[in-house]
Amino acid sequence: MAIQPHPSFLVLEPNVPVRVKAKAARMETREITDPKTRQVKPLDMLVLDITEVNGVPEPTVLSFTSFKAQQALAPLVNSGELFRKVLEITRRPRGYATEYELRLL
């Protein structure tokens, strides 16, 4: 049985740019199973409340576990700029690691 993401979460397809508008951001700690050790551990993630996806109104949630992506987005969240502009995100998978290309439009 395949595990499906929660229906309110936005799933980013590999190498496909997605444009979103965010209305809020917060940090959450969730418990995840480490894919290498299979141990449950706490993980801090940046959660964005999304109002629009690719120009279409679509209330959803987008979570970033990547510390690098969190660092890149933090100044935009703190200044409020993230909530005034469109964010283009491209997910680039690299094995267990994932890189995100982030661009404000």
N, CA, C and O atoms as a printed pandas DataFrame, in Angstrom:
     atom_number atom_name residue_name chain_id  residue_number  x_coord  y_coord  z_coord
0              1         N          MET        A               1    0.842   -1.182    0.000
1              2        CA          MET        A               1    0.000    0.000    0.000
2              3         C          MET        A               1    0.887    1.244    0.000
3              4         O          MET        A               1    1.735    1.401    0.878
4              5         N          ALA        A               2    0.697    2.116   -0.965
5              6        CA          ALA        A               2    1.475    3.353   -1.053
6              7         C          ALA        A               2    0.920    4.385   -0.077
7              8         O          ALA        A               2   -0.292    4.513    0.095
8              9         N          ILE        A               3    1.824    5.110    0.553
9             10        CA          ILE        A               3    1.424    6.171    1.475
10            11         C          ILE        A               3    1.217    7.445    0.672
11            12         O          ILE        A               3    2.095    7.862   -0.084
12            13         N          GLN        A               4    0.064    8.055    0.838
13            14        CA          GLN        A               4   -0.275    9.286    0.118
14            15         C          GLN        A               4   -0.163   10.472    1.065
15            16         O          GLN        A               4   -0.459   10.338    2.253
16            17         N          PRO        A               5    0.263   11.641    0.560
17            18        CA          PRO        A               5    0.324   12.823    1.416
18            19         C          PRO        A               5   -1.087   13.272    1.794
19            20         O          PRO        A               5   -2.064   12.954    1.115
20            21         N          HIS        A               6   -1.164   14.017    2.891
21            22        CA          HIS        A               6   -2.443   14.580    3.316
22            23         C          HIS        A               6   -3.002   15.404    2.160
23            24         O          HIS        A               6   -2.239   16.107    1.498
24            25         N          PRO        A               7   -4.317   15.342    1.893
25            26        CA          PRO        A               7   -4.876   16.040    0.720
26            27         C          PRO        A               7   -4.694   17.555    0.736
27            28         O          PRO        A               7   -4.772   18.195   -0.312
28            29         N          SER        A               8   -4.450   18.139    1.920
29            30        CA          SER        A               8   -4.283   19.594    1.948
30            31         C          SER        A               8   -2.826   20.013    1.739
31            32         O          SER        A               8   -2.538   21.209    1.707
32            33         N          PHE        A               9   -1.904   19.060    1.596
33            34        CA          PHE        A               9   -0.494   19.388    1.371
34            35         C          PHE        A               9   -0.194   19.484   -0.118
35            36         O          PHE        A               9   -0.685   18.683   -0.913
36            37         N          LEU        A              10    0.613   20.467   -0.487
37            38        CA          LEU        A              10    1.048   20.627   -1.868
38            39         C          LEU        A              10    2.245   19.708   -2.111
39            40         O          LEU        A              10    3.235   19.767   -1.382
40            41         N          VAL        A              11    2.153   18.873   -3.121
41            42        CA          VAL        A              11    3.240   17.966   -3.483
42            43         C          VAL        A              11    3.969   18.569   -4.674
43            44         O          VAL        A              11    3.355   18.868   -5.697
44            45         N          LEU        A              12    5.277   18.746   -4.541
45            46        CA          LEU        A              12    6.092   19.314   -5.628
46            47         C          LEU        A              12    6.664   18.180   -6.462
47            48         O          LEU        A              12    7.388   17.325   -5.950
48            49         N          GLU        A              13    6.340   18.175   -7.738
49            50        CA          GLU        A              13    6.884   17.177   -8.654
50            51         C          GLU        A              13    8.349   17.516   -8.937
51            52         O          GLU        A              13    8.701   18.694   -8.985
52            53         N          PRO        A              14    9.199   16.523   -9.123
53            54        CA          PRO        A              14   10.610   16.789   -9.404
54            55         C          PRO        A              14   10.803   17.600  -10.677
55            56         O          PRO        A              14   10.206   17.303  -11.712
56            57         N          ASN        A              15   11.642   18.625  -10.592
57            58        CA          ASN        A              15   12.086   19.437  -11.728
58            59         C          ASN        A              15   10.964   20.187  -12.450
59            60         O          ASN        A              15   11.130   20.583  -13.604
60            61         N          VAL        A              16    9.825   20.383  -11.783
61            62        CA          VAL        A              16    8.707   21.121  -12.364
62            63         C          VAL        A              16    8.484   22.389  -11.530
63            64         O          VAL        A              16    8.086   22.286  -10.370
64            65         N          PRO        A              17    8.730   23.587  -12.091
65            66        CA          PRO        A              17    8.521   24.816  -11.320
66            67         C          PRO        A              17    7.047   25.013  -10.957
67            68         O          PRO        A              17    6.153   24.766  -11.766
68            69         N          VAL        A              18    6.821   25.460   -9.731
69            70        CA          VAL        A              18    5.476   25.756   -9.247
70            71         C          VAL        A              18    5.502   27.165   -8.661
71            72         O          VAL        A              18    6.426   27.525   -7.931
72            73         N          ARG        A              19    4.488   27.955   -8.986
73            74        CA          ARG        A              19    4.387   29.318   -8.467
74            75         C          ARG        A              19    3.290   29.373   -7.413
75            76         O          ARG        A              19    2.155   28.962   -7.655
76            77         N          VAL        A              20    3.650   29.889   -6.237
77            78        CA          VAL        A              20    2.697   29.944   -5.131
78            79         C          VAL        A              20    2.667   31.330   -4.506
79            80         O          VAL        A              20    3.632   32.090   -4.581
80            81         N          LYS        A              21    1.528   31.637   -3.886
81            82        CA          LYS        A              21    1.389   32.829   -3.043
82            83         C          LYS        A              21    1.116   32.340   -1.637
83            84         O          LYS        A              21    0.208   31.541   -1.406
84            85         N          ALA        A              22    1.910   32.828   -0.702
85            86        CA          ALA        A              22    1.771   32.426    0.702
86            87         C          ALA        A              22    1.113   33.542    1.498
87            88         O          ALA        A              22    1.319   34.724    1.221
88            89         N          LYS        A              23    0.313   33.149    2.499
89            90        CA          LYS        A              23   -0.310   34.158    3.356
90            91         C          LYS        A              23    0.245   34.121    4.780
91            92         O          LYS        A              23    0.093   35.088    5.526
92            93         N          ALA        A              24    0.888   33.012    5.163
93            94        CA          ALA        A              24    1.445   32.899    6.511
94            95         C          ALA        A              24    2.538   31.838    6.517
95            96         O          ALA        A              24    2.607   30.983    5.635
96            97         N          ALA        A              25    3.388   31.918    7.537
97            98        CA          ALA        A              25    4.464   30.939    7.699
98            99         C          ALA        A              25    4.665   30.679    9.187
99           100         O          ALA        A              25    4.449   31.557   10.022
100          101         N          ARG        A              26    5.075   29.475    9.494
101          102        CA          ARG        A              26    5.346   29.128   10.882
102          103         C          ARG        A              26    6.337   27.955   10.919
103          104         O          ARG        A              26    6.484   27.220    9.943
104          105         N          MET        A              27    6.994   27.800   12.033
105          106        CA          MET        A              27    7.854   26.639   12.254
106          107         C          MET        A              27    7.062   25.610   13.051
107          108         O          MET        A              27    6.348   25.957   13.992
108          109         N          GLU        A              28    7.193   24.348   12.668
109          110        CA          GLU        A              28    6.559   23.240   13.382
110          111         C          GLU        A              28    7.597   22.154   13.591
111          112         O          GLU        A              28    8.497   21.971   12.771
112          113         N          THR        A              29    7.465   21.439   14.691
113          114        CA          THR        A              29    8.294   20.270   14.930
114          115         C          THR        A              29    7.412   19.046   14.750
115          116         O          THR        A              29    6.370   18.915   15.392
116          117         N          ARG        A              30    7.843   18.154   13.867
117          118        CA          ARG        A              30    7.106   16.915   13.607
118          119         C          ARG        A              30    8.051   15.734   13.820
119          120         O          ARG        A              30    9.271   15.872   13.726
120          121         N          GLU        A              31    7.474   14.593   14.105
121          122        CA          GLU        A              31    8.280   13.388   14.222
122          123         C          GLU        A              31    8.262   12.656   12.885
123          124         O          GLU        A              31    7.204   12.410   12.306
124          125         N          ILE        A              32    9.441   12.319   12.414
125          126        CA          ILE        A              32    9.575   11.612   11.140
126          127         C          ILE        A              32   10.452   10.377   11.345
127          128         O          ILE        A              32   11.188   10.281   12.328
128          129         N          THR        A              33   10.365    9.447   10.418
129          130        CA          THR        A              33   11.255    8.286   10.437
130          131         C          THR        A              33   12.415    8.573    9.506
131          132         O          THR        A              33   12.225    8.809    8.313
132          133         N          ASP        A              34   13.616    8.551   10.057
133          134        CA          ASP        A              34   14.822    8.798    9.269
134          135         C          ASP        A              34   14.944    7.693    8.220
135          136         O          ASP        A              34   14.919    6.513    8.571
136          137         N          PRO        A              35   15.078    8.055    6.926
137          138        CA          PRO        A              35   15.126    7.020    5.885
138          139         C          PRO        A              35   16.368    6.129    5.947
139          140         O          PRO        A              35   16.351    5.007    5.440
140          141         N          LYS        A              36   17.437    6.618    6.560
141          142        CA          LYS        A              36   18.658    5.808    6.635
142          143         C          LYS        A              36   18.680    4.922    7.875
143          144         O          LYS        A              36   18.982    3.732    7.783
144          145         N          THR        A              37   18.358    5.504    9.048
145          146        CA          THR        A              37   18.462    4.753   10.305
146          147         C          THR        A              37   17.159    4.078   10.707
147          148         O          THR        A              37   17.162    3.189   11.558
148          149         N          ARG        A              38   16.034    4.493   10.102
149          150        CA          ARG        A              38   14.694    3.984   10.430
150          151         C          ARG        A              38   14.274    4.348   11.862
151          152         O          ARG        A              38   13.330    3.769   12.400
152          153         N          GLN        A              39   14.976    5.304   12.473
153          154        CA          GLN        A              39   14.636    5.771   13.806
154          155         C          GLN        A              39   13.715    6.984   13.716
155          156         O          GLN        A              39   13.857    7.813   12.816
156          157         N          VAL        A              40   12.780    7.083   14.643
157          158        CA          VAL        A              40   11.897    8.245   14.702
158          159         C          VAL        A              40   12.658    9.374   15.382
159          160         O          VAL        A              40   13.291    9.178   16.420
160          161         N          LYS        A              41   12.586   10.569   14.777
161          162        CA          LYS        A              41   13.287   11.712   15.357
162          163         C          LYS        A              41   12.480   12.980   15.107
163          164         O          LYS        A              41   11.707   13.042   14.151
164          165         N          PRO        A              42   12.650   13.997   15.960
165          166        CA          PRO        A              42   11.961   15.263   15.723
166          167         C          PRO        A              42   12.646   16.039   14.602
167          168         O          PRO        A              42   13.867   15.997   14.454
168          169         N          LEU        A              43   11.842   16.741   13.822
169          170        CA          LEU        A              43   12.380   17.535   12.718
170          171         C          LEU        A              43   11.639   18.862   12.660
171          172         O          LEU        A              43   10.410   18.898   12.609
172          173         N          ASP        A              44   12.405   19.957   12.668
173          174        CA          ASP        A              44   11.811   21.285   12.530
174          175         C          ASP        A              44   11.578   21.568   11.059
175          176         O          ASP        A              44   12.456   21.334   10.227
176          177         N          MET        A              45   10.394   22.071   10.738
177          178        CA          MET        A              45   10.105   22.393    9.350
178          179         C          MET        A              45    9.401   23.734    9.259
179          180         O          MET        A              45    8.679   24.150   10.165
180          181         N          LEU        A              46    9.637   24.398    8.132
181          182        CA          LEU        A              46    8.959   25.646    7.820
182          183         C          LEU        A              46    7.691   25.295    7.063
183          184         O          LEU        A              46    7.740   24.620    6.035
184          185         N          VAL        A              47    6.550   25.757    7.574
185          186        CA          VAL        A              47    5.253   25.457    6.969
186          187         C          VAL        A              47    4.669   26.755    6.414
187          188         O          VAL        A              47    4.534   27.746    7.131
188          189         N          LEU        A              48    4.328   26.734    5.138
189          190        CA          LEU        A              48    3.711   27.890    4.492
190          191         C          LEU        A              48    2.241   27.600    4.224
191          192         O          LEU        A              48    1.894   26.541    3.700
192          193         N          ASP        A              49    1.379   28.549    4.587
193          194        CA          ASP        A              49   -0.028   28.479    4.216
194          195         C          ASP        A              49   -0.160   29.143    2.852
195          196         O          ASP        A              49    0.102   30.337    2.708
196          197         N          ILE        A              50   -0.563   28.370    1.859
197          198        CA          ILE        A              50   -0.612   28.812    0.467
198          199         C          ILE        A              50   -2.055   29.166    0.100
199          200         O          ILE        A              50   -2.996   28.473    0.486
200          201         N          THR        A              51   -2.206   30.259   -0.655
201          202        CA          THR        A              51   -3.544   30.665   -1.106
202          203         C          THR        A              51   -3.736   30.448   -2.597
203          204         O          THR        A              51   -4.868   30.359   -3.072
204          205         N          GLU        A              52   -2.630   30.361   -3.346
205          206        CA          GLU        A              52   -2.718   30.283   -4.804
206          207         C          GLU        A              52   -1.584   29.419   -5.338
207          208         O          GLU        A              52   -0.439   29.541   -4.904
208          209         N          VAL        A              53   -1.917   28.536   -6.293
209          210        CA          VAL        A              53   -0.920   27.672   -6.933
210          211         C          VAL        A              53   -1.022   27.863   -8.436
211          212         O          VAL        A              53   -2.069   27.610   -9.033
212          213         N          ASN        A              54    0.068   28.311   -9.046
213          214        CA          ASN        A              54    0.117   28.546  -10.497
214          215         C          ASN        A              54   -1.036   29.422  -10.979
215          216         O          ASN        A              54   -1.636   29.156  -12.021
216          217         N          GLY        A              55   -1.341   30.468  -10.213
217          218        CA          GLY        A              55   -2.347   31.437  -10.608
218          219         C          GLY        A              55   -3.780   31.049  -10.306
219          220         O          GLY        A              55   -4.706   31.800  -10.612
220          221         N          VAL        A              56   -3.973   29.872   -9.702
221          222        CA          VAL        A              56   -5.319   29.394   -9.390
222          223         C          VAL        A              56   -5.513   29.400   -7.871
223          224         O          VAL        A              56   -4.679   28.856   -7.147
224          225         N          PRO        A              57   -6.603   30.010   -7.373
225          226        CA          PRO        A              57   -6.847   29.964   -5.926
226          227         C          PRO        A              57   -6.948   28.516   -5.446
227          228         O          PRO        A              57   -7.783   27.748   -5.926
228          229         N          GLU        A              58   -6.097   28.159   -4.505
229          230        CA          GLU        A              58   -6.065   26.786   -4.002
230          231         C          GLU        A              58   -5.459   26.793   -2.606
231          232         O          GLU        A              58   -4.239   26.714   -2.463
232          233         N          PRO        A              59   -6.292   26.885   -1.575
233          234        CA          PRO        A              59   -5.755   26.869   -0.213
234          235         C          PRO        A              59   -5.092   25.524    0.066
235          236         O          PRO        A              59   -5.712   24.471   -0.081
236          237         N          THR        A              60   -3.832   25.574    0.468
237          238        CA          THR        A              60   -3.079   24.348    0.720
238          239         C          THR        A              60   -1.932   24.671    1.667
239          240         O          THR        A              60   -1.788   25.809    2.112
240          241         N          VAL        A              61   -1.124   23.677    1.970
241          242        CA          VAL        A              61    0.007   23.821    2.888
242          243         C          VAL        A              61    1.246   23.261    2.202
243          244         O          VAL        A              61    1.184   22.238    1.520
244          245         N          LEU        A              62    2.373   23.946    2.392
245          246        CA          LEU        A              62    3.652   23.488    1.847
246          247         C          LEU        A              62    4.671   23.475    2.974
247          248         O          LEU        A              62    4.856   24.483    3.657
248          249         N          SER        A              63    5.334   22.340    3.175
249          250        CA          SER        A              63    6.307   22.191    4.260
250          251         C          SER        A              63    7.708   22.006    3.696
251          252         O          SER        A              63    7.918   21.260    2.739
252          253         N          PHE        A              64    8.669   22.707    4.312
253          254        CA          PHE        A              64   10.078   22.564    3.939
254          255         C          PHE        A              64   10.833   21.940    5.095
255          256         O          PHE        A              64   10.919   22.527    6.174
256          257         N          THR        A              65   11.387   20.745    4.877
257          258        CA          THR        A              65   12.252   20.127    5.877
258          259         C          THR        A              65   13.702   20.537    5.650
259          260         O          THR        A              65   14.528   20.419    6.555
260          261         N          SER        A              66   14.014   21.012    4.463
261          262        CA          SER        A              66   15.377   21.394    4.102
262          263         C          SER        A              66   15.820   22.624    4.893
263          264         O          SER        A              66   15.210   23.688    4.793
264          265         N          PHE        A              67   16.881   22.467    5.676
265          266        CA          PHE        A              67   17.408   23.587    6.458
266          267         C          PHE        A              67   17.897   24.701    5.536
267          268         O          PHE        A              67   17.732   25.883    5.836
268          269         N          LYS        A              68   18.494   24.319    4.423
269          270        CA          LYS        A              68   18.986   25.307    3.452
270          271         C          LYS        A              68   17.829   26.142    2.885
271          272         O          LYS        A              68   17.954   27.360    2.757
272          273         N          ALA        A              69   16.722   25.505    2.549
273          274        CA          ALA        A              69   15.546   26.231    2.052
274          275         C          ALA        A              69   14.960   27.109    3.150
275          276         O          ALA        A              69   14.535   28.233    2.884
276          277         N          GLN        A              70   14.934   26.602    4.388
277          278        CA          GLN        A              70   14.441   27.403    5.509
278          279         C          GLN        A              70   15.278   28.658    5.686
279          280         O          GLN        A              70   14.734   29.738    5.915
280          281         N          GLN        A              71   16.597   28.527    5.582
281          282        CA          GLN        A              71   17.488   29.682    5.714
282          283         C          GLN        A              71   17.264   30.688    4.595
283          284         O          GLN        A              71   17.300   31.895    4.833
284          285         N          ALA        A              72   17.034   30.210    3.389
285          286        CA          ALA        A              72   16.808   31.105    2.253
286          287         C          ALA        A              72   15.479   31.844    2.387
287          288         O          ALA        A              72   15.372   33.002    1.983
288          289         N          LEU        A              73   14.469   31.188    2.949
289          290        CA          LEU        A              73   13.140   31.791    3.054
290          291         C          LEU        A              73   12.971   32.661    4.299
291          292         O          LEU        A              73   12.123   33.554    4.307
292          293         N          ALA        A              74   13.753   32.423    5.345
293          294        CA          ALA        A              74   13.587   33.151    6.608
294          295         C          ALA        A              74   13.613   34.671    6.451
295          296         O          ALA        A              74   12.735   35.336    7.000
296          297         N          PRO        A              75   14.584   35.260    5.723
297          298        CA          PRO        A              75   14.577   36.720    5.582
298          299         C          PRO        A              75   13.350   37.239    4.832
299          300         O          PRO        A              75   12.875   38.343    5.100
300          301         N          LEU        A              76   12.837   36.441    3.892
301          302        CA          LEU        A              76   11.648   36.845    3.131
302          303         C          LEU        A              76   10.396   36.783    4.009
303          304         O          LEU        A              76    9.490   37.605    3.872
304          305         N          VAL        A              77   10.356   35.803    4.908
305          306        CA          VAL        A              77    9.247   35.705    5.861
306          307         C          VAL        A              77    9.326   36.858    6.851
307          308         O          VAL        A              77    8.330   37.536    7.105
308          309         N          ASN        A              78   10.521   37.079    7.414
309          310        CA          ASN        A              78   10.696   38.113    8.438
310          311         C          ASN        A              78   10.412   39.512    7.914
311          312         O          ASN        A              78    9.900   40.352    8.655
312          313         N          SER        A              79   10.730   39.778    6.667
313          314        CA          SER        A              79   10.485   41.106    6.084
314          315         C          SER        A              79    9.054   41.247    5.556
315          316         O          SER        A              79    8.596   42.358    5.287
316          317         N          GLY        A              80    8.351   40.121    5.408
317          318        CA          GLY        A              80    7.002   40.138    4.853
318          319         C          GLY        A              80    6.973   40.098    3.335
319          320         O          GLY        A              80    5.902   40.042    2.729
320          321         N          GLU        A              81    8.152   40.127    2.720
321          322        CA          GLU        A              81    8.223   40.143    1.255
322          323         C          GLU        A              81    7.627   38.870    0.645
323          324         O          GLU        A              81    7.041   38.921   -0.436
324          325         N          LEU        A              82    7.769   37.745    1.321
325          326        CA          LEU        A              82    7.239   36.479    0.815
326          327         C          LEU        A              82    5.728   36.539    0.622
327          328         O          LEU        A              82    5.185   35.861   -0.251
328          329         N          PHE        A              83    5.047   37.348    1.433
329          330        CA          PHE        A              83    3.586   37.408    1.393
330          331         C          PHE        A              83    3.062   38.440    0.401
331          332         O          PHE        A              83    1.857   38.518    0.163
332          333         N          ARG        A              84    3.954   39.225   -0.174
333          334        CA          ARG        A              84    3.558   40.248   -1.155
334          335         C          ARG        A              84    3.848   39.831   -2.593
335          336         O          ARG        A              84    3.343   40.446   -3.533
336          337         N          LYS        A              85    4.655   38.792   -2.768
337          338        CA          LYS        A              85    5.075   38.382   -4.109
338          339         C          LYS        A              85    4.797   36.905   -4.342
339          340         O          LYS        A              85    4.444   36.170   -3.420
340          341         N          VAL        A              86    4.962   36.490   -5.576
341          342        CA          VAL        A              86    4.822   35.081   -5.954
342          343         C          VAL        A              86    6.180   34.408   -5.777
343          344         O          VAL        A              86    7.212   34.965   -6.150
344          345         N          LEU        A              87    6.169   33.209   -5.207
345          346        CA          LEU        A              87    7.382   32.423   -5.022
346          347         C          LEU        A              87    7.364   31.268   -6.019
347          348         O          LEU        A              87    6.416   30.485   -6.065
348          349         N          GLU        A              88    8.429   31.175   -6.815
349          350        CA          GLU        A              88    8.573   30.037   -7.728
350          351         C          GLU        A              88    9.525   29.033   -7.085
351          352         O          GLU        A              88   10.628   29.378   -6.662
352          353         N          ILE        A              89    9.070   27.781   -7.021
353          354        CA          ILE        A              89    9.832   26.719   -6.373
354          355         C          ILE        A              89   10.029   25.587   -7.369
355          356         O          ILE        A              89    9.085   25.148   -8.027
356          357         N          THR        A              90   11.281   25.117   -7.470
357          358        CA          THR        A              90   11.563   23.923   -8.270
358          359         C          THR        A              90   12.302   22.944   -7.368
359          360         O          THR        A              90   13.360   23.262   -6.824
360          361         N          ARG        A              91   11.736   21.751   -7.215
361          362        CA          ARG        A              91   12.353   20.718   -6.375
362          363         C          ARG        A              91   13.307   19.895   -7.226
363          364         O          ARG        A              91   12.924   19.359   -8.265
364          365         N          ARG        A              92   14.563   19.800   -6.771
365          366        CA          ARG        A              92   15.599   19.035   -7.476
366          367         C          ARG        A              92   16.071   17.887   -6.576
367          368         O          ARG        A              92   16.957   18.083   -5.745
368          369         N          PRO        A              93   15.489   16.691   -6.733
369          370        CA          PRO        A              93   15.893   15.561   -5.886
370          371         C          PRO        A              93   17.312   15.089   -6.201
371          372         O          PRO        A              93   17.727   15.033   -7.359
372          373         N          ARG        A              94   18.041   14.752   -5.134
373          374        CA          ARG        A              94   19.401   14.222   -5.252
374          375         C          ARG        A              94   19.562   13.088   -4.233
375          376         O          ARG        A              94   20.177   13.273   -3.183
376          377         N          GLY        A              95   19.010   11.927   -4.548
377          378        CA          GLY        A              95   19.027   10.812   -3.589
378          379         C          GLY        A              95   18.146   11.162   -2.401
379          380         O          GLY        A              95   17.000   11.577   -2.574
380          381         N          TYR        A              96   18.684   10.994   -1.178
381          382        CA          TYR        A              96   17.918   11.362    0.015
382          383         C          TYR        A              96   17.881   12.871    0.203
383          384         O          TYR        A              96   17.001   13.393    0.887
384          385         N          ALA        A              97   18.826   13.567   -0.398
385          386        CA          ALA        A              97   18.864   15.029   -0.280
386          387         C          ALA        A              97   18.026   15.648   -1.395
387          388         O          ALA        A              97   17.889   15.080   -2.479
388          389         N          THR        A              98   17.480   16.803   -1.112
389          390        CA          THR        A              98   16.706   17.533   -2.109
390          391         C          THR        A              98   17.137   18.982   -2.089
391          392         O          THR        A              98   17.233   19.586   -1.021
392          393         N          GLU        A              99   17.393   19.541   -3.242
393          394        CA          GLU        A              99   17.699   20.963   -3.383
394          395         C          GLU        A              99   16.440   21.671   -3.880
395          396         O          GLU        A              99   15.659   21.107   -4.646
396          397         N          TYR        A             100   16.256   22.903   -3.438
397          398        CA          TYR        A             100   15.125   23.704   -3.907
398          399         C          TYR        A             100   15.657   24.964   -4.558
399          400         O          TYR        A             100   16.473   25.681   -3.978
400          401         N          GLU        A             101   15.191   25.228   -5.762
401          402        CA          GLU        A             101   15.460   26.514   -6.396
402          403         C          GLU        A             101   14.295   27.415   -6.039
403          404         O          GLU        A             101   13.143   27.098   -6.334
404          405         N          LEU        A             102   14.595   28.547   -5.400
405          406        CA          LEU        A             102   13.578   29.475   -4.924
406          407         C          LEU        A             102   13.803   30.827   -5.582
407          408         O          LEU        A             102   14.921   31.339   -5.624
408          409         N          ARG        A             103   12.706   31.401   -6.102
409          410        CA          ARG        A             103   12.826   32.686   -6.786
410          411         C          ARG        A             103   11.555   33.497   -6.562
411          412         O          ARG        A             103   10.447   33.013   -6.793
412          413         N          LEU        A             104   11.732   34.750   -6.104
413          414        CA          LEU        A             104   10.586   35.645   -5.971
414          415         C          LEU        A             104   10.319   36.324   -7.300
415          416         O          LEU        A             104   11.251   36.766   -7.973
416          417         N          LEU        A             105    9.064   36.409   -7.680
417          418        CA          LEU        A             105    8.691   37.032   -8.945
418          419         C          LEU        A             105    7.923   38.317   -8.683
419          420         O          LEU        A             105    7.517   38.997   -9.626
